[in-house]
Amino acid sequence: MIDLRLLRDEPETVRASQRARGESDSVVDDLLRADEQRRAAVGRFEALRAEQKQLGKQMPRANGDERTALLARTKELSVEVKTAEAAVSDAEAALRRAQFAVPNVVEEGAPPGGEDDFVVLREVGTRPTIENPRDHLEIGEALRAIDVERGAKVSGSRFYYLTGVGALLQLGLLQLAIAQAVEYGFIPAITPALVKPESMEGTGFLGAHASEVYRLEADDLFLVGTSEVPLAAYHSQEILKLGDEPLRYAGWSSCFRREAGSYGKDTRGIMRVHQFDKVEMFSYCRPEQAHEEHLRLLAWEEEMLAKVEIPYRVIDVAAGDLGSSAARKYDCEAWVPSQGRYREVTSTSNCTSFQARRLNVRYRDEDGKPQFVATLNGTLATTRWLVPILENHQQPDGSVRIPKALQPYLGGRDVLEPS
């Protein structure tokens, strides 16, 4: 949820954010109206309660006609107070609905526009020159590392098995990510794959992208699409002790996505699948630290990409392509030789205090007053990385060179040979 003080003081800032996202700013006026109606309802309720208390003080001293009048007014007031209290509840519910309809305010400097309006910040590494490059699935099947045929047989389309060196590559990649995160002070965490509705809603995943989420109706639980969700909800309803450094977690989880709306896209291989594993960075910090922390998360993502020796580019995602919780997002896109283009492999978002307001995660400022924290997240490694790793390191003889950083996780081997 956005800060209502910002809404009241700078409504045009919120409207401009909506326009940058390519969305209607009418929701801003709806929220302003709901806020005013809620404050009016609270004011009326409090005035009636104050009168009720005053009458209670007058009653013991009243006699005769005065007492009769006070009793009559007390009876009327009791009905009015109940009505006003119900109106407050209705107004608060309406305000919450209106707040949930407004996405986070876009950070100044984020590019306006839609999915194709991103800004390329830099390209890193040299794209390999490969004549007739094989794609990751052809390579993975030759190595007996990826089996999509049996994945489809057992579970359906967009499922797969990682076997042999494929399993070792993924485990090695994720362990490398955890090791790096621990080196920089992150607390490693293995998170639940199932969460309650309030955890999913609190992080902003039950809005426009609710169709992406798997729900277990019998248990009223949701399968997470990222450990961002359980990590954000981990400290819900808490007041954190934040020092000079942010509180950082690195979550290892299996992730599940329905891939609704992606029919016919990336159906070959493991680029877009229903289940994958990921290490996700998550930070809680003071709001004034969020911008710099965002850049640090991006730098750590780039450090991991350098370790696996993949050429990539960094893009500043346009406002219209941000999720509802994000104020700014940077993606790292790895070069995929078989497709002759860059594909997204990491994403890091600054969610400011948007999620914390929904989940009620706070810290105490210098005066001891509770304030909402800022939350940020960023991908450190995921199954999809196997695609550019296999393709960029393929050799003419069908083998695949293993990046030096991953060699210890594959028994010291520096090359994978086709079976």
N, C-alpha and C positions, 0 to 999 in steps of 0.2 A: 504494500500500500504506500502511496505517496504521503508526504508530510502535509497535513491539513493547514499548517501555518504557511507553508509555501504556497499552497492553493489560494489561501485568503490574501496573502500579501502580494503574490506575483502570478495571478491567474493567466496572464498573457504568456508567461514562460511555459506553463503547462500546455496551453493551446499551441504554442509554437512547436513544442515537442511532439504533439499529436500530428501536426502538419508535416513535420520532418519524417515521421513514421509512415506518412501517407494515409493516415486514419482520420476519421471525423473528430473535430474538436467539440462536438455537441455533448460528448460524455463529460467534458470539463464543466459545462454549464449545469448538467444534471447533478454532478457531484457538489457544485457550489450550492445549488438549490437544496439538495438533501442535507448538506451541512447546516444551512440556515434553518431549515425546518426542524432539525434535531436540536439545535441550540434554542430555538423558540419553544419547543416542547419541554425541554429541560427547565427553561426559565419559568414556564407556566407551572410545572409540577413543583418546583422549589418555592415559588410564591405561595401556592396553595398549602404546601406543607408548613411554611413559616406561619401562615394564618392559623392553621390547625394547632400548632404549638402555642401560639399566642392565646387562642381561645381556651386551651387547656389550662393556662396560667390564670385566666380571668374567672374561670368557672368556680373555684372554691370561694371567691369573694362576692359572687353575684347572688342576688335574692329577687324573689317575686318575678315581675314581668321581665326584668333584665335576664334572669336565669332562664326563663322560658324561651326568650329570643335566642340566647346563646345555645341552648339545647337544640333548637330548630336549625340554627345555622350550622352547628356541629354535625348534625345528621346530613344536611345538604352537602357539607364540605367533604364528608367521608366518601360520598358518591363521586364528587368532583375529583378528589385525590386519586381514587381508583381509576377513573377514566383518564386522568392526566398521566398516571403511571403507565397505563396500557399504551397511551399515545407515545410516550418516551420509548417504550420497547419497540413499537412499530417503526418509529423514526430512526432508531439505532439500527434496526435490521435493514431499513431502506438505505441508510448511509453506508453500511457495510457492503451492500450489493453495488452501490454506486462507486465505492472505492475500488472494489474488485474489477470494475469495468475499465478502470484507467491504468494503463501500463506505466512503468517507471519513466521518470523524466530523463530524456536523452542527455548525455553529457555534452557540454559545449565542445565543439571540435569534431564530433562524430559526423561522417558524411551523410547528407540527406539522401533520400531516394530509396529504391528497392533492392532486390537481390543482386542485380547486375551493376549497382552503382558503388560498389566497394572501391577503396583506394589501395593500390599496391604500395606498401611502405618500403619494401626491399626484397631482393632476390639473393639467396645465399647458396653457394655451392655451384659446381659445374655439372650440367646435365650430361649423362654418359652418351656417347655415340654408339648406338647399337643398331646394326642392320637387321631388319625384320625382327624386332623384339617380340619374344613370347610373352603372353600375359601371365599373371600370377597363378591362375588356375592350371594352365598347361605346365608351368614349372612345378607347382605344388604337387600335381598328380604324378609327374615324373619322379619326384623325390619321395613319393608316398607320404606326403606331409598334409595334404588336404583331400578330403573325400566328401564331395557334395552329393554324389549319387546315393550313397548309403544314408547320408543325412536326410535327404528327401524321402527315402524309403521309410525311415523310422519316424520322422517328425513332420515332413512336408517341405514345401519350397522355402528357400532362404534359411535352411538349417544345414549343418555341415559337421564333419568330424575333423579335428586336428589330430594327426597320429604321428608317431615316431618323431622325426626332427621338427615337424610342424608344431607338435605339443611342446617340445623342448625350446623352440624358438619363442613361442608365446610366453612360456614360463620364465625364460631368461630375460625377455624384454621387460616383463612386469616386475621381476625381481630387480633388474637394473634401475627401473624407475623408483621403486621403493627405496633402494640403497641411496640414490641421489637425494630423494626427499628427506630421508633421515639425516643425511649429511648436512642439509640446510635447516635442520631443526624441526621438521614436520613430525607429528606424532602418527605413526602408522596405525591404520584401523582396517579391520575386515568388517564390513557393515551388513545389516540385514538386507535381504533382497525384497522383502515384503514390508509395506508401510501402511499406516492408517490414512484415511482420507484427509485428515487435517494436516498431515505431514506433506502429502502431495499438493494439496491446495495452498499450503503456506509457502511453498517454494515456487508457485506459479505454473505448475504443470497440468492443472485441470481447467485451463482457459481455452485459448484457441487451439492448443495442441493436445487436447484431451483424447482425441481419437487415436493418438499414438500410444496410449497407455493401456496395458493389460490390466483388467480388473477381475478379481475373484469375488463374484457376487455373493456366494454362499457365506463368505467370511468377511465381506466388506473390507477387503485389503487390495492393495495395488502392487504390482511388480514394478520395481524401479527401473528407469531407463538410464540412470546414472547414480553413483553414490553421493552426488551433490545433495540429493533429497534426504537420505538418512543423516548425512553430516550436518546439513542445515538445521534439521529438526533435533539433532542430538542435544543442543542446549536450549531448546524451546522452553519458555516460561522460567528462564533463569537470568540471574544477574552475574555476569562474568567479571573476574578480576583481570583486567587487561593492563599490562605494563607498557613499556615503550615499544615492545615488539608485538606484532599480531599473534594470535593463537592460530596455529596452522595444523591441519590434519591431511594425511594422504590416505585416501580410502581405496581399498582393493575390493572390487565387487564384480559379480556377473550382472549384466544389464540386459533389459528386455524391451524391445520396441516393436510395435505392430507394423510399422512402415506403411501406415494408411496413406493412400494417395500416391504411392510410389510404384504403382502397377507398371510393369514393363521397364522400369529403370534399374540399371545395375543388377540384373537378374543372374549374371554369370559370376561365379566365384563368391568371395566373401567381402566384397566392398560394402554391400548394404544387406544386412542380415537381421534376423529376429533376436538373436542372442549373441553376446560377445562379452569379453572381459575387459576391464579398464582400471587404471590407477588414476584417481582424480585428486587434484590438490584443492583444498578448501581453506579459506582464511576468514577469521573474525578479526576486525580491527576497528579503531576509532575512525569515524567518517573522514576526518581530515587526512588520514593515512591512506585512504582507499586508492587514490589515483596512482601514487607511487607503488603501492603493493600490486596493483594491476600490472604495471610494467615489469615488476620483479617476477610475477608468475609467467609472463610472456618470455622473459629471459631464460627461466628454468625450462620451459618447453623447448626453446631453441637449443639449449644445451643438450637436451636429450636427443634431438634430431641430429645434432652434430656428432653425438656418440655413435649413432647407427649409420652415419655417413650418407645421409640422404639429402639431395638438393631440394630446396623448398623456397617458398616465398611467404611473406607476412602481409596480410591484408587487414585494413581497418574496415570493419563491416558497416554497411550503410544502415541508417536508423530504421528503415522499413523492413530490414531482415533480422532485427534484434528480437529475441524473445521478450515476453512481457515483463520479466524481472530485470532484464539487463539495461543499464544506462550506456554501456560501451562494450564492444566486443572486438577482439582481435582473433583471427584464425591463422594458423600455419597450414599451408597447403603443400603437400609433397608432390614432386614430379613423378608421374606415372608413364613410363616409356611407351607401353602398349597403347595408351590412349592419347599420347602426345599432348598432355595437358596436366595442370596442377589439380590435385584433389585434396579436400580438407581432411586433415588428420588430427589437429588439435584445435581447441577453442578455449578462450579464457574471457570471462565476463566479470565486469564490475556491477554488482547488483545494489550498490550503495546501501541504504537502510530499508529497501523495499521488502525484502524477505523477512528481515528482523522485526519489522512492524507487524507483519502477519503472524509470526511465530513468537513474538514477545521475547526477543533476546536483547538484553541490555547490559550496560556497564555503568559504573559510577564515574562522573567527571571529577575535576579537581575540587569542586564544592560538595562532592558526595551525592549529587543529584543523579538519579537514573536517566540514562540516555540510550537511544537505540544504537546498536553496533552497525557497522557495514559488513557485508558478506561478499566474498569473491570466490570464483572457482576457475579451474583450468585443467585440461587433460594433460596427463604426463606420459601416458602410453596406453594403447588399446589394440585389440585384435586387428583392426584395419591397417595398422602399421606394417603387418606382414606383406601387404600388397606392394608398397614401394620398396621394402627391403628386398624381397625376392626379385622384383623386376629391375631395380637399379644395379643389383649386384650379380645379375646373370652373366655367364661367360659363354663364348661361342661354342664350347664343347658340351653345353647343357648343364654344367655345374653352376653352383652359386657360391660366391665368395661371402664369408661370414665377417661382418664388421668386427674389428678387434675387441670392442667393448663387450660383445656377445659371446666371444669364443670360450671364456671360462664356463659358460652355462651349457655348452655343447661338447663338453669333454675335451676342450682345448683344440678342437678341429677348426681349421681356417677355411675349409671348403666343404660343401655338401655335394656329393655325387649322386646322379640319378640311379635309382635301383635297377 
